Amino acid sequence: MDYVTLLSALRTCTSSKLLKQGKLIHQRIFSCGFQSNIVLSKSLIGFYFSCHDYASAELVFQTNDCPLDVSLWNALLSAYTNNFRFVEALQLFDQLNCNSYVRPDFYTYPVVLKACGGLGRVIYGRRIHNHLLKTGLIWDVFVGSSLMNMYAKCDQFVDAIKLFDEFPQRDVGCWNAVISCYFKDGKAEMALKTFDKMKELGFEPNSVTFTVVVSSCTRLLNLERGKEVHRELIERRILLDAFVLSALVDMYGKCGCLEMAKEVFEKIPRKNAITWNAMITGYSLKGDSRSCIELLMRMNDEGTKPTLMTLTSIIYASSRSVQLRHGKFIHGYILRNRIDVDIFIDVSLIDFYFKCGYVSSAETIFRTISKNEVVSWNVMISGHVMVGNHIQALHIYDNMKEHHVKPDALTFSSTLSACSQLAALDKGRELHYCIINHKLEANEIVMGALLDMYAKCGDVDEARKLFHQLPKRDLVSWTSMIFAYGSHGQASEALRLFDEMQKLNVRADSVTFLAVLSACSHAGLVDEGYMYFNEMVVQYDIKPGIEHYSCLIDLLGRAGRLHEAYEILQRSKETRSDIGLLSTLFSACLLHNNFVLGIQIGKMLIEVDPDDPSTYILLSNMYASVNKWDEVRKVRRKMKELGLKKSPGCSWIEINQRIHPFFAEDKSNPLADGVYECLNILGCHMEKNELEL
């Protein structure tokens, strides 16, 4: 059998991964005396690697009688790197450097640089860079591109771009490398500008170029530029491989153009997991969990195994749409198929159950997962804050410290939010100290949350001090400070700060105006409140929300201008039927003894919310005030028929950074007997003082 026939047969075995037949051909090569033939030896190495028989491939290399041919070394080096065996590739390269009779060539270095990039061995890569400078091989375009890619893989983008700028000659590979560098370094705008420059200089972009360029449009959410690139792809008749098409689906999906994403997606004949994930992510961002699950079913039917990214996207969609049934389906799918999930799946499921209000399910998952990752604790803290379990959120934070897990910016911002809602100032100060220890004073989100905590806990001086120390004041910090002044009796300071903010061209939003209106309401500044309300609507074109109307009605109610407040309430169906607005005006009527209007509002409240016992009690008291005892009996009878009872009041106190909650007639606290004894003593003293007066 001749050399050409053996080579052809071996290539067939390689493409079909026929190990047994390939070994027979290997035996025939030996019997024919071709074991030292370089071409056949390189083919044998490639064949054994295709069948994952790495030991046999190494044996072919070691037993060859012509080890001085560098192409044989290159064949084994390429086989190692193509199979992600980067450590073995670098070990072989070290052996090559120790061989006095063989020298690496310009085919060797790109392979070795790929191994350096794969392992993140930038120091090793720099050594090769220095050697290439000495030998002059660096100016080979292929070698230079490989060196750039190595720096990019090691996140050394400045070095990669500097190298590109120094090249006297560039090919498409060099341009692709530098465009990828800008993209990976978070500079998508520069990636697009480099792409334009590449075309201006006459270089023809390929599918690799377009994949990165489309991804850059996605990152910038630049739909128009993305469409332009898509048109260019069609005009240039570029081969649309799976990577380009997946990038297009991803771009259209993330830019909210789901019809186009679907159109491109359906034209892909053989979809891989990346393509499916891109389409599912598009629906996920819209919160369309139903479409996500339908795609998952199709994905399974067409033989593509879903990845963890697939499942995470569907859970996220279920969270956004608050679709408990869909999220539970995915949870069940994971359990039924015994999928080995990562921390991100667990965290996504916990977040999903919190969003759906299933706190116990979230806690059950948390108990089963690793407690070493900060993200696990963060989702529990933020979840409890979201559902209003602020005391439990602080307990989770304390438990996290006991597990010696280092908190991050999200931990502090969520925990500070719990302190804000509980007015737990001592706990907030402890967190402030921890923030300084963890060197997070420069984090805008953390400092904004800290400022908000001091503001809501009533420590206006500390809030002011923190506000003036901020390196950069964003809208959130301005709003928090305005709120701090307004809610603690310093309305003039709040309005002065708002004017200062406007002079600095910081544009107010609806929340800022809410803080301003709240300040006016607390201080009884009716005319000023009206002025700012109109400024918000006319100058800023902000549509008032229920909370803005609430401030205005509260402002007029406090001032006794109840009929004006009632007129505002009647402006729309939305305001007429809002429980919060009706309750605000109802309380104002009680405050100013306007029982006629109060009774009218009370009846409206009962129509809108017939299950709130506090409305019946207040309405009953109003009827009693005007001696309408028949009406009192009717209201009380209605309460009894509906089985309504007044909810027990709740209060809490912070002692030594611990929150102690108390409910009316509650004796669950271990110190309850002492508390009630103290209350009795205080009560006796108060009665004695009243008698003396």
C-alpha positions as CSV (number, residue, x, y, z in Angstrom):
1,M,0.0,0.0,0.0
2,D,1.5,3.4,-1.0
3,Y,1.9,6.5,1.1
4,V,-0.9,8.5,-0.5
5,T,-3.5,5.7,0.0
6,L,-2.5,5.4,3.7
7,L,-2.8,9.1,4.2
8,S,-6.3,9.2,2.6
9,A,-7.5,6.3,4.7
10,L,-6.2,7.9,7.9
11,R,-7.9,11.2,7.1
12,T,-11.2,9.3,6.7
13,C,-10.7,7.6,10.1
14,T,-10.0,11.0,11.6
15,S,-13.1,12.7,10.3
16,S,-15.3,9.7,11.3
17,K,-13.4,9.1,14.6
18,L,-12.9,5.4,13.7
19,L,-10.3,4.5,16.4
20,K,-10.1,0.7,15.7
21,Q,-9.7,1.1,11.9
22,G,-7.2,4.0,12.4
23,K,-5.0,1.8,14.6
24,L,-5.0,-0.9,11.9
25,I,-3.8,1.8,9.4
26,H,-1.1,2.8,12.0
27,Q,0.1,-0.8,12.0
28,R,0.2,-0.9,8.2
29,I,2.2,2.4,8.2
30,F,4.8,0.6,10.4
31,S,4.8,-2.5,8.3
32,C,5.4,-0.4,5.2
33,G,8.3,1.5,6.9
34,F,6.6,4.9,6.9
35,Q,6.7,5.4,10.7
36,S,9.2,8.3,10.3
37,N,7.3,10.1,7.6
38,I,6.5,13.5,8.9
39,V,3.2,14.0,7.1
40,L,1.9,10.6,8.2
41,S,3.1,11.2,11.8
42,K,1.3,14.6,12.0
43,S,-1.8,13.0,10.6
44,L,-1.6,10.2,13.2
45,I,-1.3,12.8,16.0
46,G,-4.4,14.6,14.7
47,F,-6.2,11.2,14.3
48,Y,-5.5,10.1,17.9
49,F,-6.5,13.5,19.3
50,S,-9.8,13.4,17.4
51,C,-10.5,10.1,19.2
52,H,-9.3,11.5,22.5
53,D,-6.5,8.9,22.7
54,Y,-3.9,11.4,23.8
55,A,-1.3,8.8,25.1
56,S,-1.1,7.2,21.6
57,A,-0.6,10.6,20.0
58,E,2.2,11.4,22.3
59,L,3.8,8.0,21.6
60,V,3.7,8.8,17.9
61,F,5.7,12.0,18.6
62,Q,8.1,10.3,20.9
63,T,8.9,7.4,18.7
64,N,9.5,9.4,15.5
65,D,13.0,9.0,14.1
66,C,13.0,12.7,12.9
67,P,12.5,14.8,16.0
68,L,14.4,17.7,14.5
69,D,11.6,18.8,12.2
70,V,9.8,21.7,13.9
71,S,6.5,20.9,12.0
72,L,6.2,17.7,14.1
73,W,6.4,19.8,17.3
74,N,3.9,22.2,15.9
75,A,1.5,19.4,15.1
76,L,1.5,18.2,18.7
77,L,1.4,21.8,20.1
78,S,-1.7,22.6,17.9
79,A,-3.4,19.4,18.9
80,Y,-2.9,20.3,22.6
81,T,-4.3,23.8,22.2
82,N,-7.2,22.8,20.0
83,N,-8.2,20.4,22.8
84,F,-7.7,22.9,25.5
85,R,-4.7,21.1,27.0
86,F,-2.9,24.3,27.5
87,V,-0.6,23.2,30.3
88,E,0.7,20.3,28.2
89,A,1.2,22.7,25.3
90,L,3.4,25.0,27.4
91,Q,5.4,22.0,28.8
92,L,6.1,20.8,25.3
93,F,7.1,24.3,24.3
94,D,9.6,24.4,27.2
95,Q,11.1,21.1,25.9
96,L,11.4,22.6,22.5
97,N,13.3,25.6,23.9
98,C,15.7,23.2,25.6
99,N,16.4,21.4,22.3
100,S,19.6,22.8,20.8
101,Y,18.9,21.5,17.3
102,V,15.3,22.7,16.7
103,R,14.0,26.2,16.8
104,P,10.4,27.5,16.9
105,D,9.1,29.2,13.8
106,F,6.3,31.6,13.0
107,Y,3.8,28.6,13.1
108,T,4.9,27.7,16.7
109,Y,4.3,31.0,18.4
110,P,0.6,31.6,17.6
111,V,-0.2,28.2,19.1
112,V,1.8,28.8,22.2
113,L,0.3,32.3,22.6
114,K,-3.1,30.8,22.4
115,A,-2.2,28.5,25.3
116,C,-0.9,31.5,27.3
117,G,-4.2,33.3,26.7
118,G,-6.2,30.2,27.7
119,L,-4.4,29.9,31.0
120,G,-4.2,33.7,31.6
121,R,-0.4,33.3,31.8
122,V,0.4,36.9,30.8
123,I,4.0,36.9,32.3
124,Y,4.8,33.8,30.1
125,G,3.3,35.7,27.2
126,R,5.4,38.8,27.8
127,R,8.5,36.6,27.8
128,I,7.5,35.3,24.3
129,H,6.8,39.0,23.3
130,N,10.4,40.0,24.2
131,H,11.8,37.0,22.3
132,L,9.7,37.9,19.3
133,L,11.1,41.4,19.4
134,K,14.6,40.1,19.3
135,T,14.0,37.7,16.5
136,G,11.9,40.1,14.4
137,L,9.1,37.5,14.2
138,I,6.7,40.0,15.9
139,W,6.2,41.8,12.6
140,D,4.7,38.7,11.0
141,V,1.0,39.6,10.8
142,F,-0.2,36.2,12.0
143,V,2.2,36.1,14.9
144,G,1.3,39.7,15.8
145,S,-2.4,39.0,15.8
146,S,-1.9,36.0,18.0
147,L,0.1,38.2,20.5
148,M,-2.7,40.7,20.5
149,N,-5.3,38.0,21.2
150,M,-3.2,36.7,24.0
151,Y,-3.1,40.1,25.7
152,A,-6.9,40.5,25.2
153,K,-7.6,37.0,26.7
154,C,-5.5,38.1,29.7
155,D,-7.5,41.4,30.0
156,Q,-4.4,43.4,29.1
157,F,-6.3,45.6,26.6
158,V,-3.9,48.6,26.7
159,D,-1.0,46.3,25.7
160,A,-3.0,44.8,22.9
161,I,-4.1,48.2,21.4
162,K,-0.6,49.6,21.8
163,L,0.8,46.6,19.8
164,F,-1.9,47.2,17.1
165,D,-0.8,50.8,16.8
166,E,2.8,49.7,16.3
167,F,2.2,47.2,13.5
168,P,3.5,48.4,10.1
169,Q,1.2,45.9,8.3
170,R,-2.2,44.7,9.4
171,D,-4.6,42.0,8.2
172,V,-8.2,41.4,9.0
173,G,-7.1,39.2,11.9
174,C,-5.3,42.2,13.5
175,W,-8.4,44.4,13.0
176,N,-10.7,41.7,14.5
177,A,-8.3,41.4,17.5
178,V,-8.3,45.2,18.3
179,I,-12.1,45.5,17.8
180,S,-12.6,42.6,20.2
181,C,-10.2,44.3,22.7
182,Y,-12.4,47.4,22.7
183,F,-15.5,45.4,23.1
184,K,-14.1,43.3,26.0
185,D,-12.8,46.4,27.7
186,G,-16.3,47.9,27.7
187,K,-15.6,50.4,25.0
188,A,-18.3,49.4,22.5
189,E,-18.3,52.9,20.9
190,M,-14.6,52.6,20.1
191,A,-15.2,49.1,18.7
192,L,-17.7,50.5,16.2
193,K,-15.4,53.5,15.3
194,T,-12.5,51.0,14.7
195,F,-14.8,49.0,12.5
196,D,-15.6,52.1,10.4
197,K,-11.9,52.9,10.1
198,M,-11.1,49.4,9.0
199,K,-13.5,49.7,6.1
200,E,-12.2,53.2,5.2
201,L,-8.7,51.7,4.8
202,G,-10.0,49.1,2.4
203,F,-10.1,46.0,4.6
204,E,-12.9,43.5,4.1
205,P,-14.6,42.5,7.4
206,N,-15.5,38.8,7.8
207,S,-18.0,36.9,9.9
208,V,-15.8,37.2,13.0
209,T,-15.7,41.0,12.6
210,F,-19.4,41.3,12.2
211,T,-20.1,39.0,15.2
212,V,-18.2,41.5,17.5
213,V,-19.7,44.5,15.8
214,V,-23.3,43.3,16.2
215,S,-22.5,42.5,19.9
216,S,-21.2,46.1,20.3
217,C,-24.5,47.4,19.0
218,T,-26.3,45.1,21.5
219,R,-24.2,46.5,24.4
220,L,-25.1,50.0,23.4
221,L,-28.7,49.1,22.7
222,N,-28.3,50.9,19.4
223,L,-31.0,49.3,17.3
224,E,-30.6,51.6,14.3
225,R,-26.9,50.9,14.0
226,G,-27.6,47.2,14.5
227,K,-30.1,47.2,11.6
228,E,-27.5,49.1,9.5
229,V,-24.9,46.4,10.2
230,H,-27.4,43.7,9.4
231,R,-28.1,45.3,6.0
232,E,-24.4,45.5,5.3
233,L,-24.0,41.8,6.1
234,I,-26.6,41.0,3.4
235,E,-25.2,43.4,0.9
236,R,-21.6,42.0,1.3
237,R,-23.0,38.5,1.1
238,I,-21.0,37.5,4.2
239,L,-21.5,33.8,5.1
240,L,-23.9,34.0,8.0
241,D,-22.6,31.4,10.4
242,A,-24.2,30.4,13.7
243,F,-22.2,33.0,15.7
244,V,-23.3,36.0,13.5
245,L,-26.9,34.9,13.4
246,S,-27.0,34.3,17.2
247,A,-25.5,37.8,17.7
248,L,-28.2,39.3,15.5
249,V,-31.0,37.4,17.4
250,D,-29.4,38.7,20.7
251,M,-29.2,42.2,19.4
252,Y,-32.8,42.4,18.2
253,G,-34.1,40.7,21.3
254,K,-32.2,42.9,23.8
255,C,-33.2,46.1,21.8
256,G,-36.8,45.1,22.2
257,C,-37.4,44.2,18.5
258,L,-38.7,40.7,19.1
259,E,-40.4,40.3,15.7
260,M,-37.1,40.8,13.9
261,A,-35.3,38.6,16.4
262,K,-37.9,35.8,15.7
263,E,-37.6,36.3,11.9
264,V,-33.8,35.8,12.0
265,F,-34.1,33.0,14.5
266,E,-36.6,31.0,12.4
267,K,-34.3,31.2,9.4
268,I,-31.4,29.4,11.2
269,P,-31.5,25.8,10.0
270,R,-29.4,24.3,12.8
271,K,-29.8,26.1,16.0
272,N,-27.2,25.7,18.8
273,A,-27.7,26.4,22.5
274,I,-26.3,30.0,22.0
275,T,-29.0,30.7,19.4
276,W,-31.8,29.3,21.6
277,N,-30.5,31.3,24.6
278,A,-30.4,34.5,22.6
279,M,-34.1,34.1,21.6
280,I,-35.2,33.1,25.1
281,T,-33.3,36.0,26.6
282,G,-35.2,38.4,24.3
283,Y,-38.5,37.2,25.6
284,S,-37.2,37.0,29.2
285,L,-36.4,40.8,29.1
286,K,-40.0,41.4,28.2
287,G,-41.2,39.2,31.0
288,D,-42.9,36.8,28.5
289,S,-42.3,33.6,30.5
290,R,-44.9,31.7,28.5
291,S,-43.0,32.2,25.2
292,C,-39.7,31.3,27.0
293,I,-41.2,27.9,28.1
294,E,-42.6,27.2,24.7
295,L,-39.1,27.8,23.3
296,L,-37.6,25.5,25.9
297,M,-40.0,22.7,24.8
298,R,-39.1,23.2,21.1
299,M,-35.4,23.2,22.1
300,N,-35.8,19.8,23.8
301,D,-37.8,18.5,20.8
302,E,-35.1,19.5,18.4
303,G,-32.4,17.8,20.5
304,T,-30.6,20.8,22.0
305,K,-29.8,20.4,25.7
306,P,-30.7,23.6,27.7
307,T,-27.9,25.2,29.5
308,L,-27.9,26.9,32.9
309,M,-28.2,30.2,31.1
310,T,-31.4,29.0,29.5
311,L,-33.0,28.1,32.8
312,T,-31.8,31.4,34.5
313,S,-33.4,33.4,31.7
314,I,-36.7,31.6,32.1
315,I,-36.7,32.0,35.9
316,Y,-35.9,35.7,35.4
317,A,-38.9,36.0,33.0
318,S,-41.2,34.4,35.6
319,S,-39.9,36.8,38.2
320,R,-40.6,39.8,36.0
321,S,-44.1,38.7,35.1
322,V,-44.7,37.3,38.6
323,Q,-46.0,34.1,37.0
324,L,-45.8,31.6,39.9
325,R,-47.0,28.6,37.8
326,H,-44.2,29.2,35.2
327,G,-41.5,29.6,37.7
328,K,-42.6,26.5,39.6
329,F,-42.6,24.5,36.3
330,I,-38.9,25.4,35.7
331,H,-38.1,24.5,39.3
332,G,-39.8,21.2,38.8
333,Y,-38.0,20.7,35.5
334,I,-34.7,21.2,37.2
335,L,-35.5,18.7,39.9
336,R,-37.0,16.1,37.6
337,N,-34.0,16.1,35.3
338,R,-31.6,16.2,38.2
339,I,-29.8,19.2,36.7
340,D,-26.6,20.2,38.6
341,V,-27.4,23.8,39.1
342,D,-25.0,26.7,40.1
343,I,-25.4,29.4,42.6
344,F,-27.0,31.8,40.1
345,I,-29.9,29.3,39.5
346,D,-30.5,29.0,43.2
347,V,-30.3,32.8,43.7
348,S,-32.7,33.3,40.7
349,L,-35.2,30.9,42.3
350,I,-35.0,32.6,45.7
351,D,-35.6,36.0,44.1
352,F,-38.5,34.5,42.0
353,Y,-40.3,33.1,45.1
354,F,-39.8,36.4,47.0
355,K,-41.3,38.3,44.0
356,C,-44.3,36.0,44.1
357,G,-44.7,36.4,47.8
358,Y,-43.7,32.8,48.6
359,V,-41.2,33.6,51.4
360,S,-41.2,30.1,52.9
361,S,-40.2,28.6,49.5
362,A,-37.4,31.1,49.2
363,E,-36.2,30.2,52.7
364,T,-36.4,26.5,52.0
365,I,-34.0,26.9,49.0
366,F,-31.7,29.1,51.0
367,R,-31.3,26.4,53.7
368,T,-30.1,23.9,51.1
369,I,-27.5,26.0,49.3
370,S,-23.9,27.0,50.1
371,K,-23.6,29.9,52.5
372,N,-20.1,30.9,51.4
373,E,-21.2,33.2,48.6
374,V,-22.2,36.8,49.3
375,V,-24.8,36.7,46.5
376,S,-26.8,34.0,48.5
377,W,-27.1,36.3,51.5
378,N,-27.8,39.4,49.4
379,V,-30.8,37.9,47.7
380,M,-32.3,36.9,51.1
381,I,-31.7,40.4,52.6
382,S,-33.1,42.2,49.6
383,G,-36.0,39.7,49.3
384,H,-37.1,40.3,52.9
385,V,-36.8,44.1,52.4
386,M,-38.9,43.8,49.3
387,V,-41.8,42.0,51.1
388,G,-41.5,44.3,54.2
389,N,-39.8,41.9,56.6
390,H,-37.3,44.5,57.6
391,I,-36.5,43.0,61.0
392,Q,-35.8,39.6,59.4
393,A,-33.5,41.3,56.8
394,L,-31.4,42.6,59.7
395,H,-31.3,39.1,61.3
396,I,-30.1,37.7,58.0
397,Y,-27.3,40.3,57.9
398,D,-26.2,39.4,61.4
399,N,-26.3,35.7,60.5
400,M,-24.1,36.4,57.5
401,K,-21.5,38.0,59.7
402,E,-21.5,34.9,61.9
403,H,-20.7,32.9,58.8
404,H,-17.7,35.2,58.1
405,V,-18.9,36.1,54.6
406,K,-17.6,39.5,53.4
407,P,-20.4,41.9,52.6
408,D,-20.4,43.9,49.4
409,A,-22.0,47.1,48.1
410,L,-25.4,45.4,47.5
411,T,-25.4,43.9,51.0
412,F,-25.0,47.3,52.6
413,S,-27.5,49.1,50.4
414,S,-30.2,46.5,51.1
415,T,-29.5,46.4,54.8
416,L,-29.4,50.2,55.1
417,S,-32.8,50.2,53.4
418,A,-34.2,47.9,56.2
419,C,-32.7,50.3,58.8
420,S,-34.4,53.3,57.0
421,Q,-37.8,51.6,57.2
422,L,-37.3,50.7,60.9
423,A,-35.7,54.0,61.9
424,A,-32.9,51.8,63.3
425,L,-30.3,54.5,63.7
426,D,-27.9,52.6,65.9
427,K,-27.8,49.7,63.5
428,G,-27.4,52.1,60.6
429,R,-24.4,53.7,62.4
430,E,-22.9,50.2,62.8
431,L,-23.2,49.7,59.1
432,H,-21.6,53.1,58.4
433,Y,-18.6,51.9,60.4
434,C,-18.5,48.6,58.4
435,I,-18.7,50.5,55.1
436,I,-15.6,52.6,56.1
437,N,-13.8,49.4,57.1
438,H,-14.6,47.8,53.7
439,K,-13.5,50.9,51.9
440,L,-16.8,51.5,50.1
441,E,-17.1,55.2,50.8
442,A,-16.5,55.9,47.0
443,N,-19.5,53.7,46.0
444,E,-22.3,56.1,45.0
445,I,-25.1,53.5,45.6
446,V,-23.9,52.7,49.1
447,M,-23.4,56.3,50.0
448,G,-26.8,57.2,48.6
449,A,-28.4,54.4,50.8
450,L,-26.4,55.6,53.8
451,L,-27.6,59.2,53.3
452,D,-31.2,58.0,52.9
453,M,-30.9,56.0,56.1
454,Y,-29.7,59.0,58.2
455,A,-32.4,61.1,56.6
456,K,-35.2,58.7,57.4
457,C,-33.9,58.0,60.9
458,G,-34.1,61.7,61.7
459,D,-30.3,62.4,62.0
460,V,-30.4,65.4,59.7
461,D,-27.0,66.7,60.9
462,E,-25.2,63.5,59.9
463,A,-27.1,63.4,56.7
464,R,-26.1,66.9,55.9
465,K,-22.4,66.1,56.8
466,L,-22.5,63.1,54.5
467,F,-24.2,65.0,51.7
468,H,-21.4,67.6,51.7
469,Q,-18.7,64.9,51.8
470,L,-20.0,63.1,48.7
471,P,-17.5,63.3,45.8
472,K,-20.3,63.4,43.3
473,R,-23.9,64.2,44.1
474,D,-26.5,62.5,41.9
475,L,-30.2,63.0,41.8
476,V,-30.8,60.4,44.5
477,S,-28.6,62.1,47.0
478,W,-30.2,65.5,46.3
479,T,-33.6,64.0,46.8
480,S,-32.7,62.2,50.0
481,M,-31.4,65.4,51.5
482,I,-34.5,67.4,50.5
483,F,-36.6,64.6,52.1
484,A,-34.5,64.8,55.3
485,Y,-35.0,68.5,55.7
486,G,-38.7,68.4,54.8
487,S,-39.7,65.5,57.0
488,H,-37.9,66.9,60.1
489,G,-39.3,70.4,60.3
490,Q,-36.8,72.3,58.0
491,A,-39.0,73.0,55.0
492,S,-37.2,76.3,54.2
493,E,-33.9,74.4,54.0
494,A,-35.5,71.7,51.8
495,L,-36.8,74.3,49.3
496,R,-33.5,76.2,49.4
497,L,-31.7,73.0,48.5
498,F,-34.2,72.3,45.7
499,D,-33.5,75.7,44.2
500,E,-29.7,75.1,44.5
501,M,-30.1,71.8,42.7
502,Q,-32.0,73.5,39.8
503,K,-29.3,76.2,39.5
504,L,-26.7,73.4,39.1
505,N,-28.9,72.0,36.2
506,V,-29.7,68.7,38.0
507,R,-33.1,67.9,36.5
508,A,-35.6,66.8,39.1
509,D,-37.8,63.8,38.6
510,S,-41.1,62.7,40.1
511,V,-39.5,61.5,43.3
512,T,-37.7,64.8,43.9
513,F,-41.0,66.7,43.5
514,L,-42.6,64.2,45.9
515,A,-39.9,65.2,48.5
516,V,-40.6,68.9,47.8
517,L,-44.4,68.5,48.1
518,S,-43.9,66.5,51.3
519,A,-41.8,69.3,52.8
520,C,-44.5,71.8,52.0
521,S,-47.2,69.5,53.5
522,H,-45.3,69.1,56.8
523,A,-44.8,72.9,57.1
524,G,-48.3,73.8,55.9
525,L,-47.0,75.8,53.0
526,V,-50.1,75.6,50.9
527,D,-49.4,78.2,48.2
528,E,-45.8,77.0,47.8
529,G,-47.1,73.4,47.4
530,Y,-49.5,74.4,44.7
531,M,-46.7,76.3,42.9
532,Y,-44.3,73.3,42.9
533,F,-47.2,71.0,41.9
534,N,-47.9,73.2,38.8
535,E,-44.2,73.5,38.1
536,M,-43.9,69.8,38.0
537,V,-46.8,69.4,35.6
538,V,-46.2,72.4,33.3
539,Q,-42.4,73.0,33.2
540,Y,-41.2,69.4,33.8
541,D,-44.0,67.6,31.9
542,I,-44.3,65.1,34.7
543,K,-47.7,63.4,35.1
544,P,-48.7,63.5,38.8
545,G,-49.0,60.1,40.4
546,I,-51.3,59.1,43.3
547,E,-48.4,59.9,45.8
548,H,-48.2,63.5,44.5
549,Y,-52.0,64.0,44.8
550,S,-51.7,62.5,48.3
551,C,-49.2,65.2,49.3
552,L,-51.5,67.9,47.9
553,I,-54.6,66.6,49.6
554,D,-52.7,66.2,52.8
555,L,-51.4,69.7,52.5
556,L,-54.9,71.2,51.9
557,G,-56.3,68.9,54.6
558,R,-53.9,70.0,57.3
559,A,-54.7,73.6,56.4
560,G,-58.4,72.9,56.7
561,R,-59.2,73.6,53.0
562,L,-61.2,70.4,52.8
563,H,-63.5,71.3,50.0
564,E,-60.5,72.2,47.7
565,A,-59.0,68.8,48.6
566,Y,-62.3,67.1,47.7
567,E,-62.4,68.9,44.3
568,I,-58.9,67.5,43.5
569,L,-60.0,64.1,44.6
570,Q,-62.9,64.3,42.1
571,R,-60.6,65.1,39.1
572,S,-60.4,61.5,37.8
573,K,-61.7,58.0,38.3
574,E,-58.3,57.0,39.5
575,T,-58.1,59.6,42.3
576,R,-61.8,59.1,43.3
577,S,-61.3,55.4,43.9
578,D,-57.8,55.5,45.5
579,I,-58.0,54.2,49.1
580,G,-54.9,56.2,50.2
581,L,-56.3,59.5,49.0
582,L,-59.7,58.9,50.5
583,S,-58.1,57.9,53.8
584,T,-56.0,61.0,53.8
585,L,-59.0,63.3,53.3
586,F,-61.0,61.2,55.8
587,S,-58.4,61.8,58.5
588,A,-58.3,65.5,57.7
589,C,-62.1,65.7,58.1
590,L,-61.8,64.1,61.5
591,L,-59.0,66.5,62.5
592,H,-61.1,69.6,61.6
593,N,-64.4,68.1,62.9
594,N,-66.0,68.4,59.5
595,F,-68.3,65.4,60.1
596,V,-70.6,66.1,57.1
597,L,-67.9,65.7,54.5
598,G,-66.2,63.1,56.7
599,I,-69.2,60.9,56.7
600,Q,-69.5,61.2,52.9
601,I,-65.8,60.3,52.4
602,G,-66.2,57.4,54.9
603,K,-69.1,55.9,52.8
604,M,-66.9,56.2,49.7
605,L,-64.1,54.4,51.5
606,I,-66.3,51.5,52.5
607,E,-67.5,51.2,48.9
608,V,-63.9,51.0,47.7
609,D,-62.5,48.9,50.6
610,P,-65.2,47.2,52.6
611,D,-62.8,45.0,54.5
612,D,-60.8,47.7,56.4
613,P,-62.1,47.7,60.0
614,S,-60.4,51.1,60.8
615,T,-62.8,52.9,58.4
616,Y,-65.9,51.5,60.2
617,I,-64.5,52.5,63.6
618,L,-63.7,56.1,62.5
619,L,-67.0,56.4,60.7
620,S,-68.8,55.1,63.8
621,N,-67.0,57.7,66.0
622,M,-68.0,60.4,63.6
623,Y,-71.7,59.4,63.8
624,A,-71.4,59.4,67.6
625,S,-69.9,62.9,67.5
626,V,-73.1,64.2,65.9
627,N,-75.4,62.0,68.0
628,K,-76.5,59.8,65.2
629,W,-76.7,56.7,67.3
630,D,-78.8,54.7,64.9
631,E,-76.1,55.0,62.3
632,V,-73.5,54.0,64.9
633,R,-75.4,50.8,65.6
634,K,-75.7,50.1,61.8
635,V,-72.0,50.5,61.3
636,R,-71.1,48.3,64.3
637,R,-73.7,45.7,63.1
638,K,-72.1,45.7,59.6
639,M,-68.7,45.2,61.1
640,K,-70.0,42.2,63.1
641,E,-71.7,40.7,60.1
642,L,-68.4,40.9,58.1
643,G,-66.4,39.5,61.0
644,L,-64.1,42.5,61.0
645,K,-61.9,43.3,64.0
646,K,-59.4,46.0,64.4
647,S,-55.9,44.8,63.6
648,P,-53.5,45.0,66.6
649,G,-51.2,48.0,66.6
650,C,-47.5,47.3,66.2
651,S,-44.5,49.3,67.4
652,W,-40.8,48.5,67.9
653,I,-37.8,49.8,69.8
654,E,-34.1,49.5,69.0
655,I,-31.9,48.6,72.0
656,N,-28.2,47.7,71.5
657,Q,-28.7,47.4,67.8
658,R,-31.5,44.9,68.2
659,I,-35.0,45.5,67.1
660,H,-37.7,44.5,69.6
661,P,-41.3,44.5,68.1
662,F,-44.4,44.8,70.3
663,F,-48.1,44.2,69.3
664,A,-51.1,45.3,71.3
665,E,-51.8,42.9,74.1
666,D,-48.8,40.9,73.1
667,K,-47.0,38.9,75.8
668,S,-44.6,36.8,73.7
669,N,-41.6,39.0,74.6
670,P,-39.6,37.3,77.4
671,L,-39.5,40.6,79.2
672,A,-43.3,41.2,78.8
673,D,-44.1,41.0,82.5
674,G,-41.6,43.7,83.3
675,V,-42.9,45.9,80.4
676,Y,-46.5,45.7,81.6
677,E,-45.5,46.4,85.2
678,C,-43.6,49.5,84.0
679,L,-46.7,50.6,82.0
680,N,-48.9,50.2,85.1
681,I,-46.5,52.4,87.2
682,L,-46.4,55.0,84.5
683,G,-50.2,54.9,84.2
684,C,-50.6,55.5,88.0
685,H,-48.2,58.5,87.8
686,M,-50.1,60.0,84.9
687,E,-53.4,59.6,86.7
688,K,-51.9,61.2,89.9
689,N,-50.6,64.2,87.8
690,E,-54.0,64.7,86.2
691,L,-55.7,64.7,89.6
692,E,-53.2,67.3,90.9
693,L,-53.8,69.5,87.9
